[in-house]
Amino acid sequence: MSGKKEVSFDPKGRELCEPTREHQHLRYNPLRDTWVLVSAHRMKRPWAGQVEKPPEEHTPRYDPRNPLCPGNTRANGEVNSDYDSTFLFENDFPALQPDAPEPGSDQHPLFQSKAARGVCKVMCFHPWSDVTLALMKKQEVVKVIDKWAELVEELGTTYLWVQIFENKGSMMGCSNPHPHCQVWASNFLPNEPALSDRCQRAYYQKHGEPLLLQYAKQEAEKKERVVVETSDWLAVVPYWATWPYQTLLLPRRHVLRINDLTTEEREGLADIMKRLLTKYDNLFEISFPYSMGWHGAPTGPHLNKDNSHWQLHAHYYPPLLRSATVKKFMVGYEMLAQEQRDLTPEQAAEKLRNLPEEHYKTRENLEKGGGKEKDGKK
């Protein structure tokens, strides 16, 4: 690649503006078979809407009232172990249970229902409440990844889908600042992965290559939406992104599920996760809120089926738009018509890409003369 920008001209010899920079346009999301409206000029409008309260930056390392801290008692009376690494337990208020009854079969086609069975688990990343994945040591993050893989391996023998997800920050509905995620395993394929399965399968049947494997190759060549990359991984703001600083985390080789990752790939994943999440935090110098989750090939009865169309990937959906206090709302047009964004994916990727990879808290501690450590080191 020459690296030179291609310029287009109209029949009268006038240079054409690049539509992704200046004019509203639609972008296709091949994972969902939907379109996103991009309206870059709207970033210039003044903001007089809701302003969020900045995230709490003074979370205590240990709080005797926090039900996720080591040794503390949870709402159901269970006592946490005095853990010093990851810690897994059954969700005290599960959305899915393994023994749910059948709702009955004699129903009108407009009022259908069926049994939903599964298990819900909570997984703490670290014993300290004032650290996040961005602030943990690389090997501590590897332990998180190993536990994710272990859960997909274990629960996937029984359940059709294993959803790993993390809601970080009160803005995303997280009621506890302690670093943790949830794992819900179900006997059914939820809506989003079902849609993704259909779209990836259709692309594979037409082109003979996994959709996201080809997409990663294209993004690695273009570079304009790449945020962070390693020899094994790629983090990009997807071409079809809806959330302002949404990213997609992709392995460079064909991988079906997270438990298929090699030791080296898990090390690389820990590295790129820390780098990406550090950039998120550095954007507005806050503990950046987001919802994230892993999508891989279905499990259970699908373990013995051909899932060549699938490619493992993780979605990060952060809501903040202009500052630590202004978020993107999915209302009105987004709810009733289709997804819409103002900041272009290219602009978002450039902002994230150019941010330092030293966490702002580490820098602040150094400037204060090496005060109390906040980086997860013991």
Disulfide bonds with the S-S distance in Angstrom:
none
